[in-house]
Every structure is written in C-alpha cells, then in structure tokens.
Amino acid sequence: MKRLVIALGVTLAAAVVGWNSLPLLANVGPEQLNATTGDVARGAYLARASGCIACHTRIEDGGAPLAGGSGLETPFGTFYAPNLTTDVEHGIGGWTQEQFAVALRKGISPAGKPYYPAFPYSFYTKFSDQDIADLWAAFQTVPAVADTVSEHDLSFPFSQRNGLYLWQKVFFTEGRLDVAANREEKYRRGEYLVESAAHCAACHTPRNLLGGLKRDRDYTGSVSMLQAEGQIPAITPQALTEAGWTVKDLAWALQSGIKPDGDVFGGSMGEVVRDGTAYLQPEDLEAMAHYLMNRK
C-alpha cells in the first residue's frame, strides 16, 4: 500500500510539473517585419475581408466598431471576441506592432498566453509583412472604447488554457502563404483571399473532437461549430459544380448574399456577406469565386 501511495504521489507530481511546463512549448520568438510603414486604407480593406469587424463588433446591438463581439456559442462553450480599439486598458492601445504580429501569426497574446482557435490565427499566420503593417496602421485609427468584454465561458477541460500550448503544437503550423506561382493572377489573388484573409476553410472544413481542422478534407463541408446552425455545405470545385454554381453566380452571392435560385444565405454566412465580403471589390469577389471553382 505504501508503495502504491508513493507511486501515485510521484505520478501526480509529474503530471502537475508537466502541465505547468506546457508554456515552454509557446512560440513567442520576436517577429521581424520587413515592412513597418502601413497603408491605412489597405489595412481597413483587409480587416473587412478578414472578418475583424464582423466578429469584434456587436453590430446587432449597435456596438462601437471593434469594441468587442457578441458571444459565439459552440460545443466547447461560449467565446467572446475581445475589444480591439485603441483603449489602453480594455483594447490593444498598449500593444506594440511586434506584439500584434505575434498574436496574428503565432496565436500568442502579449502576456504569453495562447489564443483559442476561435480566433483564426492559423489562417492569419499566412499574412505577409506588409499585410501586418497595413492592418496595424488601420487599427491605430480606431477610436478608443473603454468597454470590458465578458470572459470566455467554457466547459472543462477546454476552460484550462494551458492545454492550448499542446493544441498548438499538434494542430497549428506557422508560416506565410506560398501562392501558386504557376497560375494566373486571378487564381493567385483568389487563393490569397480564400486561404488567409477570408479563412473560408475555418467553417467549410470539418474539425476533430479537439477543434483541429481535418486538412485532408478541406472544404468538404462540416457541421457548424455554432450551436443550432446545422450543416455547412461543401465548397470543393466538384461540389460547387454539381450544385450548379458558376464563377459569376458565386461572385454575386458573395457580394449580395443571394443564391442563383433566389434564396439567400442564412446564419453565419449571411453575416460574413453583410459585414465582410459585401464590401470587397468586384474583381476580388470574382477572384475568390474563380479560385474556389478551380482550386487544386
């Protein structure tokens, strides 16, 4: 019995040490940006394309831009998008550009804590140095709003943030987007928007029980991670073609929210259009549609 107690004690101590050592896995090295001067207009456009306004603004409640979003109810619990205004205490007003880059590219906060993947940094990691600089310049123009956002309300064990260090080690790959150099400009522009900024795979690709994307089944459709939303359709070239979509129809739907049969997008896709893609230039919408219809 004594030996069993000792063995259990050693096992428990090792587990505690291992759990508390998980932060050592964090990739918090410095981000050296070759572009430090950003274009505000381009950054604001990229913020729209990336869903920043849609997620971080309580639009239906008349909330201030980027002052924090409404709760997203998922099987893991409820996530609340934080305040991204220039308020020093409640927003990102006290951040540096480098800390901003680490958050987007590595999924690590200025405090060294990992972000939950509800924040799609696994796609934003693909942004170029100029993208980061442009976004940073645009965010610096957002008026400060001293609004406190609710803490995430998650069930156990997902409420234990330390586990995210291990999650990132298993499911997150950092790196810039390597666009298809042998394809035409329209395809490459569409690839950039779909695979990074618009992060279409975040919703249209199935996830495992821990929330990791099943990348071998990209764009094959998924049960929505948002409660009561149901099934999200496949948007592979084959699925889109079989459903009767054309590049023209898809580009128009991304702008208007109206499908070829006259029906409209509902749920989160309706919000994506309303608060994001509806603001994009026609040529970018056509590039996204062209890429999705011809993706290799």
C-alpha positions, 0 to 999 in steps of 0.5 A: 500500500505504501508503495502504491501511495508513493507511486501515485504521489510521484505520478501526480507530481509529474503530471502537475510539473508537466502541465505547468511546463506546457508554456515552454512549448509557446512560440513567442520568438520576436517577429521581424517585419520587413515592412513597418510603414502601413497603408491605412486604407489597405489595412481597413480593406483587409480587416473587412475581408478578414472578418475583424469587424464582423466578429469584434463588433456587436453590430446587432446591438449597435456596438462601437466598431471593434469594441468587442463581439457578441458571444459565439456559442459552440460545443466547447462553450461560449467565446467572446471576441475581445475589444480591439480599439485603441483603449489602453486598458480594455483594447490593444492601445498598449500593444506594440506592432511586434506584439500584434504580429505575434498574436496574428501569426503565432496565436500568442497574446502579449502576456504569453498566453495562447489564443483559442482557435476561435480566433483564426490565427492559423489562417492569419499566420499566412499574412505577409509583412506588409499585410501586418503593417497595413492592418496595424496602421488601420487599427491605430485609427480606431477610436478608443472604447473603454468597454470590458468584454465578458470572459470566455465561458467554457466547459472543462477541460477546454476552460484550462488554457494551458492545454492550448500550448499542446493544441498548438503544437499538434494542430497549428503550423506557422508560416506565410502563404506560398501562392501558386506561382504557376497560375494566373493572377486571378487564381493567385489573388483568389487563393490569397483571399480564400486561404488567409484573409477570408479563412473560408476553410475555418467553417467549410472544413470539418474539425476533430473532437479537439477543434483541429481542422481535418486538412485532408478534407478541406472544404468538404463541408462540416457541421457548424461549430455554432450551436443550432446552425446545422450543416455547412455545405461543401465548397470543393470545385466538384461540389460547387459544380454539381450544385450548379454554381458558376464563377459569376453566380458565386461572385454575386452571392458573395457580394449580395448574399443571394443564391442563383435560385433566389434564396439567400444565405442564412446564419453565419454566412449571411453575416460574413456577406453583410459585414465582410465580403459585401464590401470587397471589390468586384474583381476580388469577389470574382477572384475568390469565386474563380479560385474556389471553382478551380482550386487544386 
